[in-house]
Amino acid sequence: MKTKNIHLIAIGMVATMSLISCGKQSSTISGDRTANALESYVAPGEKDEYYLFYSGGHSGQVYVAGIPSMRHITTIPVFAPYPATGYGFDEESKKMMGDYTWGDVHHPGLSQTKSEYDGRWLFVNDNANNRVARIDLRDFKTKEILGPIPNSMGNHGSSFVTENTEYVLVATRFSVPLPKGRVADPNDYATQFNGMVSGIKVDPQTGKMAVGWQILTPPFDWDLGSTGKGPSSGWACSKIPIATATPPANVPRP
């Protein structure tokens, strides 16, 4: 049986992926289409070169496909019940899910060692309910769900893993009056509303997560981010969506 090394890739639901043969232009010629199909063909009994972990959005799950074949390998239930495997119906998974039976999965992030994917864990965020989950890549099963993360509203800027998986970076999509539950006049947005950037600490042996630190920020709607590597080690970045990049006159710029 022909075997290949398995590599790991994680992408978010909003990303698009294009697989184009090197040096080839797209073509509708029958012979070219056949050649392209053969390049992505993986025969029965053979293995794909890569795993693709991609988010299931409002399904609350993570999907796994093979590349280049793009065959669906499995569904990993995370934030919502999954009758096919009983996830969300047994006592262990019900306790892990807590009072929630749904989620909005966005950005998978793989664990790293020295800035390289190490195949231990996959972290995914629940944008709707401010949570982060950890999946064990030894058996492709959800082992932990942390949250709701305090002082956060809309966990969209997540899950961005530091170079040795010390932390998972989490940033709020929506600024709100803090502490949560407090009401404030929108006219006082600059002084009464805040965003939050959190560092979710990861135990290096077990992977267990906990809120390590939080940074109170001006009322920006933080979006995607990244963690530093190499020359930028120790730094982390989080960006503001274009729609909100120009703040009101009374809100300081980042």
QUIZI-V441234 format. One record per pair of residues at least 12 apart in sequence whose C-alpha atoms are under 10 Angstrom apart, sorted by sequence separation. I is the first residue (numbers start at 1). J is the second residue. D is the distance in whole Angstrom. If there is no record, write none. Layout:
I/J/D, I/J/D
This chain:
24/36/10, 52/64/6, 53/65/7, 62/74/9, 63/75/5, 64/76/8, 81/93/9, 109/121/9, 110/122/5, 111/123/8, 121/133/10, 122/134/6, 123/135/6, 132/144/8, 133/145/4, 134/146/8, 157/169/8, 158/170/5, 159/171/9, 177/189/8, 199/211/6, 200/212/5, 201/213/8, 225/237/5, 226/238/7, 51/64/7, 52/65/5, 53/66/9, 62/75/6, 63/76/6, 80/93/10, 81/94/8, 88/101/8, 109/122/6, 110/123/6, 121/134/6, 122/135/5, 123/136/9, 132/145/6, 133/146/6, 157/170/5, 158/171/6, 176/189/9, 198/211/7, 199/212/5, 200/213/7, 224/237/9, 225/238/4, 226/239/9, 21/35/10, 51/65/6, 52/66/6, 61/75/7, 62/76/5, 63/77/9, 79/93/10, 80/94/10, 108/122/7, 109/123/5, 110/124/9, 120/134/10, 121/135/5, 122/136/7, 131/145/7, 132/146/5, 133/147/9, 156/170/8, 157/171/4, 158/172/9, 175/189/9, 177/191/9, 178/192/8, 179/193/10, 198/212/7, 199/213/5, 200/214/9, 224/238/6, 225/239/6, 240/254/9, 21/36/8, 50/65/8, 51/66/5, 52/67/7, 61/76/6, 62/77/6, 78/93/9, 108/123/6, 109/124/6, 120/135/9, 121/136/5, 122/137/7, 131/146/6, 132/147/7, 155/170/7, 156/171/7, 157/172/6, 158/173/10, 177/192/6, 178/193/7, 179/194/10, 198/213/6, 199/214/6, 223/238/6, 224/239/6, 225/240/9, 239/254/10, 20/36/9, 50/66/6, 51/67/6, 52/68/10, 60/76/9, 61/77/5, 62/78/7, 77/93/10, 81/97/9, 107/123/8, 108/124/4, 109/125/9, 120/136/6, 121/137/5, 130/146/9, 131/147/4, 132/148/8, 154/170/10, 155/171/6, 156/172/6, 157/173/7, 176/192/8, 177/193/4, 178/194/7, 197/213/9, 198/214/4, 199/215/9, 222/238/6, 223/239/5, 224/240/8, 19/36/10, 48/65/9, 49/66/7, 50/67/5, 51/68/9, 60/77/7, 61/78/5, 62/79/9, 79/96/9, 80/97/8, 107/124/6, 108/125/7, 119/136/9, 120/137/5, 121/138/8, 130/147/6, 131/148/5, 132/149/8, 154/171/8, 155/172/5, 156/173/5, 175/192/10, 176/193/5, 177/194/6, 178/195/9, 197/214/6, 198/215/6, 221/238/10, 222/239/6, 223/240/5, 224/241/8, 21/39/8, 48/66/5, 49/67/6, 50/68/7, 52/70/8, 59/77/9, 60/78/6, 61/79/6, 78/96/10, 79/97/7, 106/124/7, 107/125/6, 119/137/6, 120/138/7, 122/140/9, 129/147/8, 130/148/5, 131/149/6, 152/170/9, 153/171/9, 154/172/5, 155/173/6, 156/174/9, 175/193/6, 176/194/6, 177/195/9, 178/196/10, 196/214/7, 197/215/5, 198/216/9, 221/239/9, 222/240/5, 223/241/6, 21/40/10, 47/66/8, 48/67/5, 49/68/7, 50/69/9, 51/70/9, 52/71/10, 56/75/9, 59/78/9, 60/79/5, 61/80/7, 78/97/8, 79/98/10, 81/100/10, 105/124/7, 106/125/6, 107/126/9, 118/137/10, 119/138/8, 121/140/9, 122/141/10, 123/142/9, 126/145/10, 129/148/6, 130/149/6, 131/150/10, 152/171/8, 153/172/5, 154/173/5, 155/174/9, 174/193/9, 175/194/5, 176/195/7, 196/215/6, 197/216/7, 220/239/9, 221/240/6, 222/241/7, 223/242/10, 47/67/9, 48/68/6, 49/69/9, 50/70/10, 52/72/9, 56/76/10, 59/79/8, 60/80/5, 61/81/9, 80/100/8, 81/101/6, 104/124/10, 105/125/6, 106/126/7, 107/127/9, 121/141/10, 122/142/9, 125/145/9, 126/146/10, 128/148/10, 129/149/9, 130/150/8, 152/172/6, 153/173/7, 154/174/6, 174/194/8, 175/195/4, 176/196/10, 195/215/9, 196/216/5, 197/217/7, 220/240/7, 221/241/7, 19/40/9, 47/68/10, 48/69/7, 52/73/9, 53/74/10, 54/75/10, 55/76/10, 56/77/10, 58/79/9, 59/80/7, 60/81/9, 61/82/9, 79/100/8, 80/101/5, 81/102/8, 104/125/8, 105/126/5, 106/127/7, 121/142/10, 123/144/10, 124/145/9, 125/146/10, 126/147/9, 130/151/9, 131/152/9, 149/170/9, 151/172/9, 152/173/8, 153/174/6, 154/175/9, 174/195/7, 175/196/8, 195/216/6, 196/217/6, 220/241/9, 47/69/9, 48/70/9, 51/73/9, 53/75/10, 56/78/10, 58/80/9, 59/81/9, 60/82/10, 79/101/7, 80/102/4, 103/125/9, 104/126/5, 105/127/6, 106/128/10, 121/143/10, 123/145/10, 126/148/9, 130/152/6, 152/174/8, 153/175/7, 172/194/9, 173/195/8, 174/196/9, 194/216/7, 195/217/5, 196/218/8, 221/243/10, 222/244/9, 48/71/9, 53/76/10, 59/82/10, 78/101/10, 79/102/5, 80/103/6, 103/126/5, 104/127/5, 105/128/8, 111/134/10, 129/152/9, 130/153/6, 131/154/9, 132/155/8, 152/175/8, 153/176/7, 172/195/6, 173/196/9, 194/217/6, 195/218/6, 196/219/9, 221/244/7, 222/245/10, 42/66/9, 78/102/9, 79/103/5, 80/104/9, 102/126/9, 103/127/7, 104/128/6, 105/129/10, 108/132/10, 110/134/10, 129/153/8, 130/154/6, 131/155/7, 151/175/10, 152/176/8, 171/195/8, 172/196/6, 173/197/10, 193/217/9, 194/218/5, 195/219/5, 196/220/9, 220/244/7, 221/245/9, 42/67/9, 78/103/8, 79/104/8, 103/128/6, 104/129/8, 108/133/10, 109/134/10, 110/135/10, 128/153/8, 129/154/7, 130/155/5, 131/156/10, 151/176/9, 171/196/6, 172/197/7, 193/218/7, 194/219/4, 195/220/6, 196/221/9, 197/222/8, 220/245/8, 41/67/9, 42/68/7, 43/69/9, 79/105/8, 102/128/9, 103/129/7, 104/130/9, 105/131/10, 108/134/10, 111/137/10, 127/153/8, 128/154/6, 129/155/7, 130/156/8, 132/158/8, 133/159/9, 151/177/9, 152/178/9, 170/196/8, 171/197/4, 172/198/9, 192/218/10, 193/219/5, 194/220/7, 195/221/7, 196/222/8, 220/246/10, 221/247/10, 40/67/8, 41/68/7, 42/69/6, 78/105/9, 102/129/9, 103/130/9, 104/131/10, 105/132/9, 108/135/10, 110/137/9, 127/154/5, 128/155/7, 131/158/10, 132/159/8, 151/178/7, 152/179/10, 153/180/9, 170/197/6, 171/198/6, 191/218/8, 192/219/9, 193/220/9, 194/221/9, 195/222/8, 220/247/8, 40/68/5, 41/69/6, 42/70/9, 103/131/9, 105/133/10, 126/154/8, 127/155/4, 128/156/8, 130/158/10, 151/179/6, 152/180/8, 169/197/7, 170/198/5, 171/199/9, 190/218/7, 191/219/8, 219/247/9, 39/68/8, 40/69/5, 41/70/9, 42/71/9, 100/129/8, 125/154/10, 126/155/6, 127/156/5, 150/179/9, 151/180/6, 169/198/6, 170/199/6, 189/218/10, 190/219/7, 39/69/9, 40/70/8, 125/155/7, 126/156/8, 127/157/8, 150/180/8, 151/181/10, 168/198/8, 169/199/5, 170/200/7, 189/219/7, 190/220/10, 37/68/10, 38/69/10, 125/156/7, 127/158/8, 167/198/9, 168/199/6, 169/200/6, 220/251/9, 37/69/9, 125/157/9, 126/158/9, 167/199/6, 168/200/5, 169/201/9, 219/251/7, 220/252/9, 125/158/6, 126/159/9, 166/199/9, 167/200/5, 168/201/7, 218/251/7, 219/252/9, 220/253/9, 124/158/8, 125/159/6, 166/200/8, 167/201/5, 168/202/7, 218/252/7, 219/253/10, 220/254/8, 123/158/9, 124/159/6, 125/160/10, 165/200/10, 166/201/6, 167/202/6, 218/253/8, 219/254/10, 97/133/10, 123/159/6, 124/160/9, 132/168/9, 165/201/8, 166/202/5, 167/203/9, 218/254/8, 96/133/10, 122/159/9, 123/160/8, 162/199/10, 165/202/7, 166/203/7, 167/204/10, 217/254/9, 123/161/8, 132/170/9, 161/199/10, 164/202/10, 165/203/9, 166/204/7, 178/216/10, 15/54/9, 122/161/10, 131/170/9, 158/197/10, 160/199/10, 161/200/9, 165/204/7, 13/53/10, 14/54/10, 15/55/10, 130/170/9, 157/197/9, 158/198/10, 160/200/10, 164/204/9, 2/43/10, 6/47/8, 7/48/9, 8/49/9, 9/50/7, 10/51/8, 11/52/8, 12/53/8, 13/54/6, 14/55/9, 60/101/9, 61/102/9, 130/171/10, 155/196/10, 157/198/10, 159/200/10, 161/202/10, 166/207/10, 168/209/9, 170/211/10, 197/238/9, 3/45/9, 4/46/8, 5/47/9, 6/48/7, 7/49/6, 8/50/6, 9/51/6, 10/52/6, 11/53/6, 12/54/6, 13/55/5, 60/102/6, 61/103/8, 130/172/8, 152/194/10, 153/195/8, 155/197/10, 165/207/9, 167/209/9, 168/210/10, 175/217/9, 177/219/9, 1/44/10, 2/45/8, 3/46/6, 4/47/6, 5/48/9, 6/49/5, 7/50/5, 8/51/5, 9/52/5, 10/53/5, 11/54/5, 12/55/6, 13/56/7, 14/57/9, 59/102/7, 60/103/4, 61/104/8, 62/105/7, 130/173/10, 151/194/9, 152/195/7, 153/196/8, 166/209/10, 167/210/9, 168/211/10, 171/214/9, 175/218/8, 176/219/8, 1/45/7, 2/46/6, 3/47/6, 4/48/7, 5/49/6, 6/50/5, 7/51/6, 8/52/7, 9/53/6, 10/54/6, 11/55/7, 12/56/9, 13/57/7, 58/102/7, 59/103/7, 60/104/5, 61/105/7, 62/106/9, 121/165/10, 124/168/10, 151/195/8, 152/196/6, 167/211/9, 168/212/10, 170/214/9, 171/215/9, 175/219/5, 176/220/10, 1/46/7, 2/47/7, 3/48/8, 4/49/6, 5/50/8, 6/51/7, 7/52/9, 8/53/8, 9/54/9, 10/55/9, 12/57/9, 58/103/6, 59/104/7, 60/105/5, 61/106/10, 62/107/10, 79/124/10, 123/168/8, 125/170/9, 127/172/9, 151/196/7, 152/197/8, 167/212/8, 169/214/10, 172/217/10, 174/219/8, 175/220/6, 176/221/10, 1/47/9, 3/49/9, 4/50/9, 57/103/8, 58/104/4, 59/105/8, 60/106/9, 62/108/8, 78/124/9, 79/125/9, 96/142/9, 115/161/9, 117/163/9, 118/164/9, 127/173/8, 150/196/9, 151/197/9, 152/198/9, 166/212/10, 167/213/10, 171/217/10, 173/219/10, 174/220/7, 175/221/6, 56/103/10, 57/104/5, 58/105/7, 78/125/10, 79/126/8, 96/143/8, 97/144/9, 98/145/9, 115/162/8, 116/163/7, 117/164/9, 118/165/10, 151/198/9, 172/219/10, 173/220/8, 174/221/5, 175/222/9, 19/67/10, 56/104/8, 57/105/5, 58/106/9, 78/126/9, 96/144/7, 97/145/7, 114/162/9, 115/163/4, 116/164/8, 117/165/10, 150/198/9, 172/220/9, 173/221/5, 174/222/7, 13/62/10, 19/68/8, 55/104/9, 56/105/6, 57/106/6, 93/142/9, 96/145/6, 97/146/9, 98/147/9, 106/155/9, 107/156/8, 109/158/8, 110/159/9, 111/160/9, 112/161/7, 113/162/9, 114/163/6, 115/164/6, 149/198/9, 172/221/7, 173/222/5, 174/223/9, 55/105/6, 56/106/7, 57/107/9, 79/129/10, 93/143/9, 95/145/10, 96/146/9, 97/147/10, 98/148/10, 105/155/10, 106/156/7, 107/157/8, 108/158/8, 109/159/5, 110/160/8, 111/161/6, 112/162/7, 113/163/6, 114/164/6, 115/165/9, 171/221/9, 172/222/6, 173/223/6, 54/105/9, 55/106/5, 56/107/10, 92/143/10, 93/144/9, 104/155/10, 105/156/9, 106/157/9, 107/158/6, 108/159/6, 109/160/6, 110/161/7, 111/162/8, 112/163/6, 113/164/4, 114/165/9, 149/200/9, 171/222/6, 172/223/7, 173/224/9, 54/106/8, 55/107/7, 79/131/9, 93/145/10, 104/156/9, 106/158/8, 107/159/6, 108/160/8, 109/161/6, 110/162/10, 111/163/8, 112/164/5, 113/165/7, 170/222/10, 171/223/7, 172/224/10, 54/107/8, 55/108/7, 79/132/9, 106/159/8, 107/160/8, 108/161/10, 109/162/10, 111/164/7, 112/165/5, 113/166/10, 170/223/10, 171/224/8, 10/64/9, 53/107/10, 54/108/7, 78/132/10, 79/133/8, 87/141/10, 111/165/6, 112/166/9, 146/200/9, 170/224/9, 171/225/8, 9/64/10, 53/108/7, 54/109/10, 78/133/7, 87/142/10, 110/165/9, 111/166/9, 170/225/9, 53/109/9, 78/134/9, 111/167/10, 169/225/8, 53/110/9, 78/135/8, 111/168/9, 169/226/8, 190/247/9, 8/66/10, 9/67/9, 77/135/10, 110/168/10, 168/226/10, 169/227/8, 190/248/8, 8/67/10, 76/135/8, 109/168/9, 168/227/9, 189/248/9, 190/249/9, 191/250/9, 6/66/10, 7/67/10, 62/122/10, 167/227/9, 190/250/6, 191/251/8, 6/67/10, 149/210/9, 150/211/9, 189/250/8, 190/251/5, 62/124/8, 146/208/9, 147/209/10, 149/211/8, 152/214/10, 188/250/9, 189/251/8, 190/252/8, 61/124/9, 76/139/10, 77/140/9, 78/141/8, 79/142/9, 144/207/9, 145/208/9, 146/209/7, 147/210/9, 151/214/9, 188/251/10, 76/140/7, 77/141/8, 78/142/6, 143/207/9, 144/208/7, 145/209/8, 146/210/7, 147/211/9, 150/214/9, 157/221/9, 158/222/10, 160/224/9, 161/225/10, 162/226/8, 163/227/7, 60/125/10, 61/126/10, 75/140/9, 76/141/6, 77/142/7, 78/143/9, 143/208/9, 144/209/8, 146/211/9, 151/216/9, 156/221/9, 157/222/6, 158/223/8, 159/224/9, 160/225/7, 161/226/8, 162/227/5, 163/228/7, 164/229/10, 60/126/8, 74/140/9, 75/141/10, 76/142/7, 78/144/9, 79/145/8, 156/222/8, 157/223/5, 158/224/7, 159/225/8, 160/226/6, 161/227/7, 162/228/7, 163/229/6, 172/238/10, 78/145/8, 154/221/9, 155/222/9, 156/223/6, 157/224/5, 158/225/7, 159/226/9, 160/227/6, 161/228/9, 162/229/8, 163/230/9, 169/236/8, 171/238/7, 173/240/9, 58/126/9, 132/200/9, 134/202/10, 153/221/10, 154/222/9, 155/223/9, 156/224/7, 157/225/6, 158/226/9, 169/237/9, 170/238/9, 171/239/10, 173/241/9, 53/122/9, 55/124/8, 57/126/9, 58/127/10, 154/223/10, 156/225/10, 157/226/9, 169/238/9, 54/124/10, 55/125/9, 57/127/9, 58/128/9, 163/233/8, 136/207/9, 162/233/9, 163/234/9, 135/207/9, 162/234/8, 62/135/10, 134/207/8, 162/235/9, 134/208/8, 162/236/8, 134/209/8, 161/236/10, 64/140/9, 133/209/9, 160/236/9, 132/209/9, 160/237/10, 62/140/10, 160/238/10, 62/142/10, 158/238/9, 61/142/10, 157/238/7, 157/239/8, 157/240/10, 120/206/10, 121/207/8, 120/207/9, 15/106/10, 111/202/10, 13/105/8, 14/106/8, 15/107/9, 12/105/9, 13/106/6, 14/107/9, 12/106/5, 13/107/7, 11/106/9, 12/107/4, 13/108/9, 11/107/6, 12/108/6, 111/207/9, 10/107/8, 11/108/6, 12/109/9, 10/108/6, 11/109/8, 9/108/9, 10/109/6, 11/110/10, 9/109/9, 10/110/7, 9/110/8, 8/110/8, 9/117/9, 8/117/7, 7/117/9, 8/118/9, 7/118/10, 8/119/7, 7/119/8, 10/122/8, 12/124/9, 115/227/10, 6/119/10, 10/123/10, 115/228/9, 116/229/10, 10/124/10, 115/229/6, 114/229/8, 115/230/8, 114/230/9, 107/224/9, 115/233/10, 12/159/10
